Amino acid sequence: MRLFLLLTATCDLALAGSSCVPTTSGSYGFRLVVNVTDPSRDLSPSINNLYLNLAHIGPAQNRAIAGPTPGPIFYQNGTSSMSGLSFTTLLTDGGTPPFPEGLTYAQERTDAKGSGIYVSAGSGAQAVKLTRLSNPYSYLTILSEVIGSSFIGCNSTIPYYGEERQFQVINWVTTTRNATGTHLVIPEGCVPLNLVPECAVLEALPPDAKSSHEWAQEVRCYEDVKGVSGWGTVGY
């Protein structure tokens, strides 16, 4: 059982109205919470404050979706040197006995929807990790925090379930900004979002586990993402 308290609350009361960076804790395990970064584009019903959930699409294969129930507990896997080189991966434990399932991404059926996010058996894609300490906010990134990229949530079907059932899928897209530079250009019917870590206990593995927590990294996370107000205005 690995869960430790860390830092930090940083408020600058000198600024008009004051700005305050939400307090973080430290943990080896965390869930991912959807935080809509442009509320004017939110889906209906809203996906803000939902969890990253999984929709089964085959043996040890899952599609990332937004859902109301607490999702899987993830851990960031890799040594400190690997983290600096963007070789880290994002894992969770699935099955009995537990085996590693990693977060990956793959091109969707249409380029406009970006890359679909999946959690499937294996080590996962590299360069998937939470932001560095130099960033005051903690959230998930891919490809070393590429500028002009974003997770998005989209109303969509999943082929495994047929064309009648709708899901709010989570994708990754490399984007451009609009003419004024104020907003990312997001595919129609989608909403930009961040995946924010909510602290959770990473339980010890049984002796017969195929997974290993040896290289799980302690990360910055939030005790209650839903309890933090003003995410949409902080510009992170």
Contacts in CASP RR format, 6 or more apart in sequence:
PFRMAT RR
TARGET T0000
AUTHOR 0000-0000-0000
METHOD contacts of the structure
MODEL  1
MRLFLLLTATCDLALAGSSCVPTTSGSYGFRLVVNVTDPSRDLSPSINNL
YLNLAHIGPAQNRAIAGPTPGPIFYQNGTSSMSGLSFTTLLTDGGTPPFP
EGLTYAQERTDAKGSGIYVSAGSGAQAVKLTRLSNPYSYLTILSEVIGSS
FIGCNSTIPYYGEERQFQVINWVTTTRNATGTHLVIPEGCVPLNLVPECA
VLEALPPDAKSSHEWAQEVRCYEDVKGVSGWGTVGY
1 201 0 8 1.000
1 202 0 8 1.000
1 203 0 8 1.000
1 204 0 8 1.000
2 27 0 8 1.000
2 28 0 8 1.000
2 29 0 8 1.000
2 201 0 8 1.000
2 202 0 8 1.000
2 213 0 8 1.000
2 216 0 8 1.000
2 218 0 8 1.000
3 26 0 8 1.000
3 27 0 8 1.000
3 28 0 8 1.000
3 29 0 8 1.000
3 199 0 8 1.000
3 200 0 8 1.000
3 201 0 8 1.000
3 202 0 8 1.000
4 25 0 8 1.000
4 26 0 8 1.000
4 27 0 8 1.000
4 28 0 8 1.000
4 218 0 8 1.000
5 25 0 8 1.000
5 26 0 8 1.000
6 24 0 8 1.000
6 25 0 8 1.000
6 26 0 8 1.000
6 218 0 8 1.000
6 220 0 8 1.000
7 23 0 8 1.000
7 24 0 8 1.000
7 220 0 8 1.000
8 21 0 8 1.000
8 23 0 8 1.000
8 24 0 8 1.000
9 20 0 8 1.000
9 21 0 8 1.000
9 22 0 8 1.000
9 23 0 8 1.000
10 20 0 8 1.000
10 21 0 8 1.000
10 136 0 8 1.000
11 18 0 8 1.000
11 19 0 8 1.000
11 20 0 8 1.000
11 21 0 8 1.000
12 18 0 8 1.000
12 19 0 8 1.000
12 20 0 8 1.000
19 234 0 8 1.000
21 136 0 8 1.000
21 137 0 8 1.000
21 234 0 8 1.000
22 137 0 8 1.000
22 222 0 8 1.000
22 228 0 8 1.000
23 222 0 8 1.000
23 223 0 8 1.000
24 138 0 8 1.000
24 220 0 8 1.000
24 221 0 8 1.000
24 222 0 8 1.000
25 199 0 8 1.000
25 220 0 8 1.000
25 221 0 8 1.000
25 222 0 8 1.000
25 223 0 8 1.000
26 199 0 8 1.000
26 218 0 8 1.000
26 219 0 8 1.000
26 220 0 8 1.000
26 221 0 8 1.000
27 197 0 8 1.000
27 199 0 8 1.000
27 200 0 8 1.000
27 201 0 8 1.000
27 202 0 8 1.000
27 218 0 8 1.000
27 219 0 8 1.000
27 221 0 8 1.000
28 75 0 8 1.000
28 202 0 8 1.000
28 213 0 8 1.000
28 216 0 8 1.000
28 217 0 8 1.000
28 218 0 8 1.000
28 219 0 8 1.000
29 73 0 8 1.000
29 74 0 8 1.000
29 75 0 8 1.000
29 199 0 8 1.000
29 200 0 8 1.000
29 201 0 8 1.000
29 202 0 8 1.000
29 216 0 8 1.000
29 219 0 8 1.000
29 221 0 8 1.000
30 73 0 8 1.000
30 74 0 8 1.000
30 75 0 8 1.000
30 197 0 8 1.000
30 198 0 8 1.000
30 199 0 8 1.000
30 200 0 8 1.000
30 219 0 8 1.000
30 221 0 8 1.000
31 51 0 8 1.000
31 52 0 8 1.000
31 70 0 8 1.000
31 71 0 8 1.000
31 72 0 8 1.000
31 73 0 8 1.000
31 74 0 8 1.000
31 197 0 8 1.000
31 198 0 8 1.000
31 200 0 8 1.000
32 51 0 8 1.000
32 52 0 8 1.000
32 71 0 8 1.000
32 74 0 8 1.000
32 140 0 8 1.000
32 195 0 8 1.000
32 196 0 8 1.000
32 197 0 8 1.000
32 198 0 8 1.000
33 49 0 8 1.000
33 50 0 8 1.000
33 51 0 8 1.000
33 52 0 8 1.000
33 195 0 8 1.000
33 196 0 8 1.000
33 197 0 8 1.000
33 198 0 8 1.000
33 225 0 8 1.000
33 226 0 8 1.000
34 47 0 8 1.000
34 48 0 8 1.000
34 49 0 8 1.000
34 50 0 8 1.000
34 51 0 8 1.000
34 52 0 8 1.000
34 66 0 8 1.000
34 153 0 8 1.000
34 170 0 8 1.000
34 193 0 8 1.000
34 194 0 8 1.000
34 195 0 8 1.000
34 196 0 8 1.000
35 48 0 8 1.000
35 49 0 8 1.000
35 139 0 8 1.000
35 193 0 8 1.000
35 194 0 8 1.000
35 195 0 8 1.000
35 196 0 8 1.000
35 225 0 8 1.000
35 231 0 8 1.000
35 232 0 8 1.000
36 42 0 8 1.000
36 46 0 8 1.000
36 47 0 8 1.000
36 48 0 8 1.000
36 191 0 8 1.000
36 192 0 8 1.000
36 193 0 8 1.000
36 232 0 8 1.000
37 150 0 8 1.000
37 192 0 8 1.000
37 193 0 8 1.000
37 194 0 8 1.000
37 231 0 8 1.000
37 232 0 8 1.000
37 235 0 8 1.000
38 183 0 8 1.000
38 184 0 8 1.000
38 186 0 8 1.000
38 191 0 8 1.000
38 192 0 8 1.000
39 48 0 8 1.000
39 232 0 8 1.000
41 186 0 8 1.000
41 189 0 8 1.000
41 190 0 8 1.000
41 191 0 8 1.000
41 192 0 8 1.000
42 48 0 8 1.000
42 191 0 8 1.000
43 153 0 8 1.000
43 154 0 8 1.000
43 155 0 8 1.000
43 168 0 8 1.000
43 189 0 8 1.000
43 191 0 8 1.000
47 66 0 8 1.000
47 67 0 8 1.000
47 153 0 8 1.000
47 168 0 8 1.000
47 191 0 8 1.000
47 193 0 8 1.000
49 225 0 8 1.000
49 226 0 8 1.000
50 66 0 8 1.000
50 67 0 8 1.000
50 68 0 8 1.000
50 168 0 8 1.000
51 66 0 8 1.000
51 67 0 8 1.000
51 68 0 8 1.000
51 69 0 8 1.000
51 70 0 8 1.000
51 71 0 8 1.000
52 64 0 8 1.000
52 65 0 8 1.000
52 66 0 8 1.000
52 67 0 8 1.000
52 71 0 8 1.000
52 72 0 8 1.000
52 170 0 8 1.000
52 195 0 8 1.000
53 64 0 8 1.000
53 65 0 8 1.000
53 66 0 8 1.000
53 67 0 8 1.000
53 69 0 8 1.000
53 71 0 8 1.000
54 62 0 8 1.000
54 63 0 8 1.000
54 64 0 8 1.000
54 65 0 8 1.000
54 71 0 8 1.000
54 72 0 8 1.000
54 119 0 8 1.000
55 62 0 8 1.000
55 63 0 8 1.000
55 64 0 8 1.000
55 65 0 8 1.000
55 158 0 8 1.000
55 160 0 8 1.000
55 161 0 8 1.000
55 167 0 8 1.000
56 62 0 8 1.000
56 160 0 8 1.000
57 63 0 8 1.000
57 118 0 8 1.000
57 158 0 8 1.000
57 159 0 8 1.000
57 160 0 8 1.000
58 160 0 8 1.000
59 121 0 8 1.000
60 94 0 8 1.000
60 99 0 8 1.000
60 101 0 8 1.000
60 120 0 8 1.000
60 121 0 8 1.000
61 118 0 8 1.000
61 120 0 8 1.000
61 121 0 8 1.000
62 101 0 8 1.000
62 118 0 8 1.000
62 119 0 8 1.000
62 120 0 8 1.000
63 116 0 8 1.000
63 117 0 8 1.000
63 118 0 8 1.000
63 158 0 8 1.000
63 160 0 8 1.000
63 167 0 8 1.000
63 169 0 8 1.000
64 103 0 8 1.000
64 116 0 8 1.000
64 117 0 8 1.000
64 118 0 8 1.000
64 119 0 8 1.000
64 169 0 8 1.000
64 170 0 8 1.000
65 158 0 8 1.000
65 167 0 8 1.000
65 168 0 8 1.000
65 169 0 8 1.000
65 170 0 8 1.000
66 153 0 8 1.000
66 168 0 8 1.000
66 169 0 8 1.000
66 170 0 8 1.000
67 168 0 8 1.000
70 200 0 8 1.000
72 92 0 8 1.000
72 94 0 8 1.000
72 101 0 8 1.000
72 119 0 8 1.000
73 92 0 8 1.000
73 93 0 8 1.000
73 200 0 8 1.000
73 201 0 8 1.000
73 202 0 8 1.000
73 203 0 8 1.000
74 90 0 8 1.000
74 91 0 8 1.000
74 92 0 8 1.000
74 103 0 8 1.000
74 197 0 8 1.000
75 90 0 8 1.000
75 91 0 8 1.000
75 92 0 8 1.000
75 202 0 8 1.000
75 213 0 8 1.000
75 216 0 8 1.000
75 217 0 8 1.000
76 83 0 8 1.000
76 88 0 8 1.000
76 89 0 8 1.000
76 90 0 8 1.000
76 91 0 8 1.000
76 129 0 8 1.000
76 130 0 8 1.000
76 216 0 8 1.000
76 217 0 8 1.000
76 219 0 8 1.000
77 88 0 8 1.000
77 89 0 8 1.000
77 90 0 8 1.000
77 91 0 8 1.000
77 123 0 8 1.000
77 215 0 8 1.000
77 216 0 8 1.000
77 217 0 8 1.000
78 87 0 8 1.000
78 88 0 8 1.000
78 89 0 8 1.000
78 215 0 8 1.000
78 216 0 8 1.000
78 217 0 8 1.000
79 215 0 8 1.000
80 217 0 8 1.000
82 88 0 8 1.000
82 215 0 8 1.000
83 129 0 8 1.000
83 217 0 8 1.000
86 126 0 8 1.000
86 127 0 8 1.000
86 129 0 8 1.000
86 143 0 8 1.000
86 144 0 8 1.000
87 126 0 8 1.000
87 127 0 8 1.000
88 126 0 8 1.000
88 127 0 8 1.000
88 128 0 8 1.000
88 129 0 8 1.000
88 217 0 8 1.000
89 102 0 8 1.000
89 103 0 8 1.000
89 123 0 8 1.000
89 124 0 8 1.000
89 125 0 8 1.000
89 126 0 8 1.000
89 128 0 8 1.000
90 102 0 8 1.000
90 103 0 8 1.000
90 124 0 8 1.000
90 128 0 8 1.000
90 129 0 8 1.000
90 140 0 8 1.000
91 100 0 8 1.000
91 101 0 8 1.000
91 102 0 8 1.000
91 103 0 8 1.000
91 123 0 8 1.000
91 124 0 8 1.000
91 211 0 8 1.000
92 100 0 8 1.000
92 101 0 8 1.000
92 102 0 8 1.000
92 119 0 8 1.000
93 99 0 8 1.000
93 100 0 8 1.000
93 101 0 8 1.000
93 205 0 8 1.000
93 209 0 8 1.000
93 211 0 8 1.000
94 100 0 8 1.000
94 101 0 8 1.000
94 211 0 8 1.000
97 206 0 8 1.000
97 208 0 8 1.000
97 209 0 8 1.000
97 210 0 8 1.000
98 205 0 8 1.000
98 206 0 8 1.000
98 209 0 8 1.000
98 210 0 8 1.000
98 211 0 8 1.000
99 121 0 8 1.000
99 122 0 8 1.000
99 209 0 8 1.000
99 210 0 8 1.000
99 211 0 8 1.000
100 121 0 8 1.000
100 122 0 8 1.000
100 123 0 8 1.000
100 210 0 8 1.000
100 211 0 8 1.000
100 212 0 8 1.000
101 119 0 8 1.000
101 120 0 8 1.000
101 121 0 8 1.000
101 122 0 8 1.000
102 119 0 8 1.000
102 120 0 8 1.000
102 121 0 8 1.000
102 122 0 8 1.000
102 123 0 8 1.000
102 124 0 8 1.000
102 125 0 8 1.000
103 117 0 8 1.000
103 118 0 8 1.000
103 119 0 8 1.000
103 124 0 8 1.000
103 125 0 8 1.000
103 128 0 8 1.000
104 117 0 8 1.000
104 118 0 8 1.000
104 119 0 8 1.000
104 120 0 8 1.000
104 124 0 8 1.000
104 125 0 8 1.000
105 115 0 8 1.000
105 116 0 8 1.000
105 117 0 8 1.000
105 118 0 8 1.000
105 125 0 8 1.000
105 142 0 8 1.000
105 172 0 8 1.000
106 115 0 8 1.000
106 116 0 8 1.000
106 118 0 8 1.000
107 114 0 8 1.000
107 115 0 8 1.000
107 116 0 8 1.000
108 114 0 8 1.000
108 115 0 8 1.000
108 116 0 8 1.000
108 171 0 8 1.000
112 187 0 8 1.000
112 188 0 8 1.000
113 154 0 8 1.000
113 156 0 8 1.000
113 171 0 8 1.000
113 173 0 8 1.000
113 187 0 8 1.000
113 190 0 8 1.000
114 152 0 8 1.000
114 171 0 8 1.000
114 172 0 8 1.000
114 173 0 8 1.000
114 174 0 8 1.000
114 187 0 8 1.000
115 171 0 8 1.000
115 172 0 8 1.000
115 173 0 8 1.000
116 169 0 8 1.000
116 170 0 8 1.000
116 171 0 8 1.000
116 172 0 8 1.000
117 151 0 8 1.000
117 169 0 8 1.000
117 170 0 8 1.000
117 171 0 8 1.000
117 172 0 8 1.000
125 142 0 8 1.000
127 142 0 8 1.000
127 143 0 8 1.000
127 144 0 8 1.000
128 140 0 8 1.000
128 141 0 8 1.000
128 142 0 8 1.000
129 140 0 8 1.000
129 141 0 8 1.000
130 138 0 8 1.000
130 139 0 8 1.000
130 140 0 8 1.000
130 141 0 8 1.000
130 197 0 8 1.000
130 219 0 8 1.000
130 220 0 8 1.000
131 137 0 8 1.000
131 138 0 8 1.000
131 139 0 8 1.000
131 141 0 8 1.000
131 145 0 8 1.000
132 145 0 8 1.000
133 220 0 8 1.000
135 145 0 8 1.000
135 236 0 8 1.000
136 236 0 8 1.000
137 234 0 8 1.000
137 236 0 8 1.000
138 196 0 8 1.000
138 197 0 8 1.000
138 219 0 8 1.000
138 220 0 8 1.000
138 221 0 8 1.000
138 222 0 8 1.000
139 194 0 8 1.000
139 195 0 8 1.000
139 196 0 8 1.000
139 197 0 8 1.000
139 236 0 8 1.000
140 151 0 8 1.000
140 194 0 8 1.000
140 195 0 8 1.000
140 196 0 8 1.000
140 197 0 8 1.000
142 149 0 8 1.000
142 172 0 8 1.000
143 149 0 8 1.000
146 174 0 8 1.000
148 174 0 8 1.000
148 175 0 8 1.000
148 176 0 8 1.000
148 177 0 8 1.000
148 184 0 8 1.000
149 172 0 8 1.000
149 173 0 8 1.000
149 174 0 8 1.000
149 175 0 8 1.000
150 172 0 8 1.000
150 173 0 8 1.000
150 175 0 8 1.000
150 184 0 8 1.000
150 186 0 8 1.000
150 192 0 8 1.000
150 193 0 8 1.000
151 170 0 8 1.000
151 171 0 8 1.000
151 172 0 8 1.000
151 192 0 8 1.000
151 193 0 8 1.000
151 194 0 8 1.000
151 195 0 8 1.000
152 170 0 8 1.000
152 171 0 8 1.000
152 172 0 8 1.000
152 173 0 8 1.000
152 186 0 8 1.000
152 187 0 8 1.000
152 190 0 8 1.000
152 191 0 8 1.000
152 192 0 8 1.000
152 193 0 8 1.000
153 168 0 8 1.000
153 169 0 8 1.000
153 170 0 8 1.000
153 171 0 8 1.000
153 190 0 8 1.000
153 191 0 8 1.000
153 193 0 8 1.000
154 168 0 8 1.000
154 169 0 8 1.000
154 171 0 8 1.000
154 187 0 8 1.000
154 189 0 8 1.000
154 190 0 8 1.000
154 191 0 8 1.000
155 166 0 8 1.000
155 167 0 8 1.000
155 168 0 8 1.000
155 189 0 8 1.000
156 166 0 8 1.000
156 167 0 8 1.000
156 168 0 8 1.000
156 169 0 8 1.000
157 163 0 8 1.000
157 164 0 8 1.000
157 165 0 8 1.000
157 166 0 8 1.000
157 167 0 8 1.000
158 165 0 8 1.000
158 167 0 8 1.000
158 169 0 8 1.000
161 167 0 8 1.000
170 193 0 8 1.000
170 195 0 8 1.000
171 190 0 8 1.000
173 186 0 8 1.000
173 187 0 8 1.000
173 190 0 8 1.000
175 184 0 8 1.000
175 185 0 8 1.000
175 186 0 8 1.000
175 192 0 8 1.000
176 184 0 8 1.000
176 185 0 8 1.000
177 183 0 8 1.000
177 184 0 8 1.000
177 185 0 8 1.000
178 184 0 8 1.000
178 185 0 8 1.000
184 192 0 8 1.000
186 192 0 8 1.000
194 236 0 8 1.000
196 222 0 8 1.000
196 225 0 8 1.000
196 231 0 8 1.000
197 219 0 8 1.000
197 220 0 8 1.000
197 221 0 8 1.000
197 222 0 8 1.000
197 225 0 8 1.000
198 221 0 8 1.000
198 222 0 8 1.000
198 223 0 8 1.000
198 224 0 8 1.000
198 225 0 8 1.000
199 221 0 8 1.000
199 222 0 8 1.000
199 223 0 8 1.000
202 213 0 8 1.000
202 216 0 8 1.000
204 213 0 8 1.000
205 211 0 8 1.000
205 212 0 8 1.000
205 213 0 8 1.000
222 228 0 8 1.000
END
